Amino acid sequence: MKNYLTEFVGTFFLVLTIGLTSAEGTPFAPLAIGFALMVMVYMGGHVSGAHYNPAVTLAVMMRGKLPASQVIPYWISQLLGALAASATVFHLLGKTFALVPVGGTLHSLAVEFLFAFALVLVVLNVATTTGTAGNSFYGLAIGFTVGVGAFAGGPISGGAFNPAVGTGPALMSVMAGHGGLGPLWIYWVGPILGGIVAVAAFKVQQGGATD
């Protein structure tokens, strides 16, 4: 239960930060989002692994660092955290913030794939190997990867790189009568494929080692 609570809380504060900064047009919102992820990773890394992202959870399972039986419970916790955060933003501001693939379907899909690939590859290298075990920089590396992606890819895809980030706000928007779920598949397919390819790249980097 402690793992699921940690995944819920970490995802909640990540999505809450995304919602409050994006809905209000906060300058340098990607920095706030990256910082939010960083501090939540430090908060929960020693408990649940601090995934806060279904694509990361799937990749960590494929890496052999999470039992397959834990994938769905982790996903449920992350999605509930994202939905709760989206509802909180709507309650506080009266606004929804479903992501929009402004750059078009294919370009948005490519951006979601590429930066999810980068994120998962960073996570696997800084948080799951003996060579970097016990380091103090893993939260910085993970948080700033998302910040970089939000700055660079946000204007194209909306900058989710995380199916939970795509799903929670979209569901809240539908419940509030403000939109549909048409683009949601982009925020699942892109990050999940990016994570799967990142696992393959990681294994090449490690020369087949499984430690």
C-alpha positions in Angstrom: 0.0 0.0 0.0 2.8 2.4 0.8 4.1 2.1 -2.8 0.7 2.9 -4.3 0.2 5.9 -1.9 3.5 7.2 -2.9 2.8 6.9 -6.6 -0.6 8.6 -6.1 0.9 11.5 -4.1 3.9 12.0 -6.4 1.7 12.0 -9.6 -0.8 14.3 -7.9 1.7 17.0 -7.2 3.3 16.7 -10.6 -0.1 17.1 -12.4 -1.2 19.8 -9.9 1.8 21.8 -10.8 1.3 21.3 -14.5 -2.3 22.3 -14.2 -1.9 25.4 -12.0 1.0 26.8 -14.1 -0.4 26.0 -17.5 -3.9 27.2 -16.7 -2.6 30.5 -15.4 0.0 30.9 -18.1 2.9 31.1 -15.6 6.2 32.1 -17.1 8.8 29.4 -17.1 6.2 26.8 -16.2 8.5 24.0 -17.4 11.0 24.9 -14.7 8.3 24.6 -12.0 7.2 21.3 -13.5 10.7 19.9 -13.6 11.3 21.1 -10.0 8.0 19.5 -8.9 9.0 16.1 -10.4 12.5 16.4 -8.9 11.3 16.9 -5.3 8.6 14.2 -5.7 11.3 11.8 -7.0 13.4 12.5 -3.9 10.4 12.1 -1.7 9.4 8.7 -3.1 12.4 7.2 -4.8 13.3 5.0 -1.8 9.7 3.9 -1.3 8.1 3.1 -4.7 10.8 4.0 -7.1 9.0 7.3 -7.8 7.8 6.4 -11.3 4.7 8.7 -11.4 4.4 7.7 -15.1 2.9 4.5 -16.6 5.6 4.5 -19.3 8.3 4.5 -16.6 6.6 1.7 -14.7 6.4 -0.5 -17.8 10.0 0.2 -18.6 11.2 -0.6 -15.1 9.2 -3.9 -15.2 10.8 -4.7 -18.5 14.2 -3.9 -17.0 13.5 -6.5 -14.3 13.3 -4.1 -11.4 9.5 -4.4 -10.8 7.3 -7.5 -10.7 4.8 -7.6 -13.6 2.0 -8.0 -11.0 2.7 -4.5 -9.8 2.3 -2.7 -13.2 -1.5 -2.4 -13.1 -1.7 -1.3 -9.4 1.0 1.3 -10.1 -0.9 2.5 -13.2 -4.1 2.8 -11.3 -2.4 4.8 -8.5 -0.8 7.2 -11.0 -4.0 7.7 -13.0 -6.0 8.4 -9.8 -3.4 10.9 -8.7 -3.6 12.6 -12.0 -7.4 12.7 -12.0 -7.5 14.0 -8.4 -5.0 16.8 -9.3 -7.0 17.7 -12.4 -10.2 17.9 -10.3 -8.3 20.1 -7.7 -7.2 22.5 -10.4 -10.8 22.7 -11.7 -12.1 23.4 -8.2 -9.5 26.1 -7.6 -9.5 27.9 -10.9 -12.7 26.7 -12.7 -10.5 25.7 -15.7 -9.5 22.5 -17.3 -6.1 21.9 -19.0 -6.4 18.9 -21.3 -3.3 18.7 -23.6 -3.7 19.6 -27.2 -1.4 18.4 -30.0 -0.9 21.8 -31.5 1.8 20.7 -33.9 -0.4 18.1 -35.5 -0.8 14.4 -34.8 2.4 13.0 -36.3 4.6 15.7 -35.0 3.1 15.5 -31.5 3.4 11.7 -31.5 7.1 12.1 -32.5 7.7 14.6 -29.7 6.0 12.4 -27.1 8.0 9.4 -28.2 11.3 11.2 -28.3 11.2 12.9 -24.9 9.6 9.8 -23.2 12.5 7.8 -24.7 15.0 10.4 -23.1 13.2 10.3 -19.8 13.0 6.6 -19.5 16.7 6.2 -20.6 17.7 8.7 -17.9 15.6 6.9 -15.2 17.1 3.5 -16.1 20.6 4.8 -16.0 20.5 7.0 -12.9 18.1 5.0 -10.8 18.4 1.3 -11.6 22.1 0.4 -12.1 24.8 -0.6 -9.6 27.1 1.9 -11.3 25.0 4.8 -10.1 23.6 3.2 -6.9 23.4 5.6 -4.0 23.9 8.7 -6.1 22.4 12.0 -5.0 21.7 13.4 -8.5 19.0 11.1 -9.7 16.1 13.4 -8.9 17.8 16.4 -10.6 18.5 14.3 -13.7 14.9 13.0 -13.9 13.3 16.4 -13.1 15.4 18.4 -15.5 14.8 15.9 -18.3 11.1 16.6 -18.1 11.8 20.4 -17.8 13.9 20.2 -21.0 11.2 18.3 -22.8 8.5 20.7 -21.7 10.5 23.7 -23.0 11.4 22.0 -26.2 8.4 19.9 -27.0 5.6 21.5 -25.1 4.7 24.0 -27.9 4.2 21.0 -30.2 2.6 18.2 -28.3 1.6 19.8 -25.0 4.6 18.2 -23.3 3.2 15.2 -21.4 5.7 12.4 -22.0 3.5 10.6 -19.5 0.1 8.8 -20.1 -1.1 9.8 -16.6 -0.4 13.5 -17.4 -2.4 13.1 -20.6 -5.3 11.1 -19.1 -6.2 12.9 -15.9 -6.7 16.4 -17.4 -8.5 14.9 -20.4 -11.0 13.0 -18.2 -11.6 16.1 -16.1 -12.2 18.1 -19.2 -14.8 15.6 -20.4 -16.5 15.5 -17.0 -16.7 19.3 -17.1 -18.2 19.2 -20.6 -15.2 21.0 -22.2 -13.9 18.5 -24.6 -13.4 14.9 -25.8 -10.8 12.1 -25.6 -9.9 12.1 -29.3 -6.2 13.1 -28.9 -5.6 11.0 -25.8 -4.1 8.0 -27.7 -1.1 10.2 -28.6 -0.2 10.5 -25.0 -0.3 6.8 -24.5 1.2 5.5 -27.7 4.1 8.0 -27.9 5.3 7.6 -24.3 4.8 3.8 -24.1 6.7 3.2 -27.4 9.4 5.6 -26.3 9.8 3.7 -23.0 10.0 0.4 -24.8 12.7 1.6 -27.2 14.5 3.1 -24.3 14.7 -0.2 -22.6 16.3 -1.7 -25.7 18.8 1.1 -25.9 19.6 0.7 -22.2 20.4 -3.0 -22.7 22.7 -2.1 -25.5 24.4 0.5 -23.3 24.8 -2.0 -20.5 26.2 -4.7 -22.9 23.4 -7.1 -21.8 24.2 -6.8 -18.1 21.2 -7.1 -15.8 22.5 -5.7 -12.6 
